[in-house]
Amino acid sequence: QVLLVESGGGLVQAGGSLRLSCAASGRTFSSYHMGWFRQAPGKEREFVAAIVWSGGTTYYADSVKGRFTISRDNAKHTIYLQMNSLKTEDTSVYYCRAFTDVGNYWGQGTEVTVAS
């Protein structure tokens, strides 16, 4: 069992920035690939960004490329999502996901609201 706890969401004006964090339990966190997904009201959950276990490779949805940056600190068992130049369409609940050799796990989500 891997427990994921997201934080850092909130209300921000368009053009602003937020940094989300996801703290993970598990002794082998450094072996997990990790990702961020989001779900807006009435829409399907969608991929945002992912980072491999070493942090050496990252992936982004086209909609956030150049504005969002995913990173990780394996010593702190935490991943981050730095979100800059936020747009109203970024308003969503953001979920952390862990991809492990014993299963995949979701966090409970943190809400981000971008006001115009």
N, C-alpha and C positions, 0 to 999 in steps of 0.2 A: 504494500500500500504506500502510495506517495501522496502527501498532502501538499497542496499548492495554495498559497495565500497571496492574492493580488492587493495592491494598494496604490495610491497616488492619483486616483481619478478625481474628478471635480468639474466645476463650471469654469470655463475660460472664454475669453472673447476671441472671435475669429482673428487669425494672425498670431495668436499667442502660442505658448508652449506648455507642455506638461511632461513629466517623467513618471511612467508607471514602473512599479517593481513587482516581482513575483518571487516570493521566498518558498523554497522547496525543502521538504523533509527527504530523508533517504541518505544512506551512507555512501551511495555510489552516484551522487548527483553529477559528478564530473563526467560520467559516462552517458548521461541523458542528452539526446537532442531536445531542444526546447522551441516553443513557438508561441506567437500571439495570434489570436483570432478575435473577431468582433461580430457583434450581432446588433443591428439597428432594429427598432420597432417594426414589426411586420415583415421583416426580411430574414433571409437565411443567414446562418453563421458563415462568415467568410474568413479566409486566410489573410493575415496581415504581414507577418514576418516570421522567420525561423533562423535558428543558429545551431550549428552542429556542436557536438560535445566539447571540442577544443576551443570553440570561438573563432576558428580559422576561416569558416565559410558562413555566409549569411545569405538569406533569400528575402525578397520583398514582393509584395503585390505591386502592380504597376501604379495603382492609385496612391500609394504612399512613398514610392521610390523618390529619393532625393529630399524627403521631408522627415521621415522617421528613421531612427537608427536603433537596431537591436544589439544588445551587448550582454555579457555575462561575467560574473565574478564567482568562479568555482569555489574559492575559499569561503565565500559567504553564502553559498548555495542559493544564489539569487540571479535572476535575469532582469533586464531593464528594457524599456521601450521609451526612448527619447522622441517626443513628438513635437515638431516645430511647424510653423506656418499652418496652424490648424485651420480647417475649414468646417463650415456647418455640417457638411456631409460626413465628417469624421465622428459625429455624435453617435455613440453606440455603447453597449456594454462590452468591455474588453476582457477576454479570457486568456489565461495562460494555459499552455498544454505541455505535458511532458511525454516524451516518447522513450519508453524504457524497454528493456529486454523481458520484462514481466508484465507489460501492458502499457496502455496509454491512459493518461489522467488529465482531468480538467480541474481548474480552480473554480471558485464561486463567482468570479467576475468583479470588475470595478467599473463604475459608470463614468463615462466622459460625455459632457455636454458642451458643445461649442456654440456660443451665442453670436448672432450677427450684429 
